Amino acid sequence: MAANRRNGMASPARGLEDILSPAAPHPRTSLPNVATIVTTVAALYFGREVFLPIAIALLLTFALAPLVSALKRAGVPRIAAVIVSVLGAFAALALFSFIVATQVSELAQNIPVYQANILTKVRSLKETGVGGGIIARLSKVVERVGQEIDRQETPPPAATLEKPREPVPVEIVSRERPLEVLQNIVGPLISPLGSAGLIIVVVIFMLLEREDLRDRFIRLVGYGDLHRTTEALQDAGKRVGRYLLMQLVVNIVYAVPIAAGLWVLGIPNALLWGLLALGLRFVPYIGPAIGMLLPLFLALAVAPGWSLVLWTAALFVVMELITGNVVEPWLYGSRTGLSSLAIIVAAIFWTWLWGPLGLVLSTPLTVCLVVLGRHVPQFEFLDVLFGNEPVLEPHARLYQRLLAGDPDEATDHAEEMLEEKYLVEFYDKVAIPALLLGEQDRARGVMGDQQRRQVAESALVMVANLDDSAHEEAEEEDGPPAAEEEPDDKDRSGEDETELPDGTDLSVLCTGGRGELDDAAAAMLAQVLEVQGTTVSKAGFADMEPANIRRLELEGIDTVVVGFLNRDSVKHARFLVRRLKRAKAALRVGIVFWSQGPNEDKEAAAKLARDINADFVAHGMVDAVVGALSNEPPIALKLVAKRRMRRQRATSQKASAAST
């Protein structure tokens, strides 16, 4: 069987080695107190007249900054580049608003024309069903309820009541002066126009003094850590600017076919629905649905049949599928760094805080908060709550599932990683460190006997569930290598890799040293050895008791590997080595002190092996497999100093007796 199992396989994706490599435990994320949160939210809510224009101006600054930089590189002066960019952006927004207002006015004038088609469809709905339509039944129920309410509220007629007089129509004519008419028209527009002008001015000055504002922000919050603060500003600018730009491109790609398709289908005001689809798609999740409902209602009113409604719905569904599954991943993928739940929660929060504009701004504002939490330790909780990065290391996540007694989810987690990793790497980088966390909890006294057994049993079930994956790897080993493909040892990890030896014709016994968790680690090692073609047998830590060692069936066993998760088990390991070698002199005995860090020094491991009289000492899965499948002869058992002196004394006594 070919021996091509690798050490330290890693994913081609950048940063996956950091994810897989167990690191020191993360410090506990500090949370702000309730008073700070309440004060901040109250300030944003009651000061929305001030903060909302500033937030819009800040996001527009992020969006227009790349355009200003491009114009500057083309030789345009800074002031001219800023003014052209800002005026162009707001001119496009003004044109957008004018077209939408014109189309809405035209639609309002044509609504009475569609009344006949709406009534026809209502009659067709009434005619459906047996013994009266659904709408007719609902109408009768509502009518009966109304009659009953009127009957209870209407007092009985009095005999002496006078005949009511008929009302006299009165017409009130008010004469408004031209100044009052102008005030009624212009008055409602003053506030939005003033806010728009204020935003334009703020955006211009932010773009003109962008570097100065950046330096002031660094001096204010991050002068002691320039690297981290600069990285946070660059990350926020790139994420938000790229999000807004790419979202605009995606919305245009989505809206143009929508408008063209509605025009082909004969839906009135197709340009209006295309522009609304473009704008509403900035609203997460519910925006596209709202943009689809309005054209569907118009299709219902335009034609007497139902085919136009179905074609309109099909157009929106097809475009949404193409945009969501092809265009968006192609352009920017999951660049926001937000989880799906975080986007929904952020939309609800910002809508409550700032209304419809808050709903539109919810995603970019939350992106800024996540970037702040990713680079500023005081706000790390924001990244934990809203970010899409895993918050637990893979080995910690696996240990949490084992601790909860959920081997099925632990198996799913393992199988996801085994799609890109080999079994030996998963056990070495994830599973063994997970068991080491359990051993640490046991040593600290926070894990009871029942929990320890539950973790060990869950780990053993997970190992049994991965038998199919182990067989698949073994079959890959047995299959002939492809002649067209050249082996590339640096294809995954980027480093030189150690080939695991072939285990054919070798027999190895794997056992735990002192507890149930050690037995689970031994089962993982046994499965890796089976992939290498080794004949493997397993024993438990109870079989290593002094009274049980001689009962082990060591006939035909070449090597015994004993694993310890507790590094303070050197004396116990020395005792087991002696017992096993006394049970069978020609037996290789290896000791594994499992470690979650990098492999220990080879010389230190060899010295420790000599001290405890073992054939080898390993600290990781790969070294354990290499030592177990080694063809070196077994090391003879060394005599203890007292017994050596006793034998020398007995030999000298026999020699003196023979001479006399």
Stockholm file with secondary structure:
# STOCKHOLM 1.0

chainA/1-660         MAANRRNGMASPARGLEDILSPAAPHPRTSLPNVATIVTTVAALYFGREVFLPIAIALLLTFALAPLVSALKRAGVPRIAAVIVSVLGAFAALALFSFIVATQVSELAQNIPVYQANILTKVRSLKETGVGGGIIARLSKVVERVGQEIDRQETPPPAATLEKPREPVPVEIVSRERPLEVLQNIVGPLISPLGSAGLIIVVVIFMLLEREDLRDRFIRLVGYGDLHRTTEALQDAGKRVGRYLLMQLVVNIVYAVPIAAGLWVLGIPNALLWGLLALGLRFVPYIGPAIGMLLPLFLALAVAPGWSLVLWTAALFVVMELITGNVVEPWLYGSRTGLSSLAIIVAAIFWTWLWGPLGLVLSTPLTVCLVVLGRHVPQFEFLDVLFGNEPVLEPHARLYQRLLAGDPDEATDHAEEMLEEKYLVEFYDKVAIPALLLGEQDRARGVMGDQQRRQVAESALVMVANLDDSAHEEAEEEDGPPAAEEEPDDKDRSGEDETELPDGTDLSVLCTGGRGELDDAAAAMLAQVLEVQGTTVSKAGFADMEPANIRRLELEGIDTVVVGFLNRDSVKHARFLVRRLKRAKAALRVGIVFWSQGPNEDKEAAAKLARDINADFVAHGMVDAVVGALSNEPPIALKLVAKRRMRRQRATSQKASAAST
#=GR chainA/1-660 SS CCCCCCSSCCCSSTTHHHHHSCCCCCCCCCCCCHHHHHHHHHHHHHTHHHHHHHHHHHHHHHHHHHHHHHHHHTTCCHHHHHHHHHHHHHHHHHHHHHHHHHHHHHHHHHGGGGHHHHHHHHHHHHHCSSSSCHHHHHHHHHHHHHHHHHHHHSCCCCTTCCCCCCCCCCCCCCCCCHHHHHHHHHHHHHHHHHHHHHHHHHHHHHHHTHHHHHHHHHHHHCTTCHHHHHHHHHHHHHHHHHHHHHHHHHHHHHHHHHHHHHHHHTCTTHHHHHHHHHHHTTSTTHHHHHHHHHHHHHHHHHCSSSHHHHHHHHHHHHHHHHIIIIIHHHHTTTTTCBCHHHHHHHHHHHHHHHTHHHHHHHHHHHHHHHHHHHHCGGGHHHHHHHBCSCSSCHHHHHHHHHHTTCHHHHHHHHHHHHTTSCHHHHIIIIIHHHHHHHHHHHHHTCSCHHHHHHHHHHHHHHHHHTHHHHHHHHHHHHSCCCSSSCCCTTSSSSSCCCCCCCCTTCEEEEEESSSHHHHHHHHHHHHHHHHTTCEEEEECGGGGSHHHHTTSCCTTCCEEEEEESCTTCHHHHHHHHHHHHHHCTTCEEEEEECCSSSCCCHHHHHHHHHHHTCSEEESSHHHHHHHHTCCCCCCCCCCCHHHHHHHHHHHHHHHHHHHC
#=GC SS_cons         CCCCCCSSCCCSSTTHHHHHSCCCCCCCCCCCCHHHHHHHHHHHHHTHHHHHHHHHHHHHHHHHHHHHHHHHHTTCCHHHHHHHHHHHHHHHHHHHHHHHHHHHHHHHHHGGGGHHHHHHHHHHHHHCSSSSCHHHHHHHHHHHHHHHHHHHHSCCCCTTCCCCCCCCCCCCCCCCCHHHHHHHHHHHHHHHHHHHHHHHHHHHHHHHTHHHHHHHHHHHHCTTCHHHHHHHHHHHHHHHHHHHHHHHHHHHHHHHHHHHHHHHHTCTTHHHHHHHHHHHTTSTTHHHHHHHHHHHHHHHHHCSSSHHHHHHHHHHHHHHHHIIIIIHHHHTTTTTCBCHHHHHHHHHHHHHHHTHHHHHHHHHHHHHHHHHHHHCGGGHHHHHHHBCSCSSCHHHHHHHHHHTTCHHHHHHHHHHHHTTSCHHHHIIIIIHHHHHHHHHHHHHTCSCHHHHHHHHHHHHHHHHHTHHHHHHHHHHHHSCCCSSSCCCTTSSSSSCCCCCCCCTTCEEEEEESSSHHHHHHHHHHHHHHHHTTCEEEEECGGGGSHHHHTTSCCTTCCEEEEEESCTTCHHHHHHHHHHHHHHCTTCEEEEEECCSSSCCCHHHHHHHHHHHTCSEEESSHHHHHHHHTCCCCCCCCCCCHHHHHHHHHHHHHHHHHHHC
//
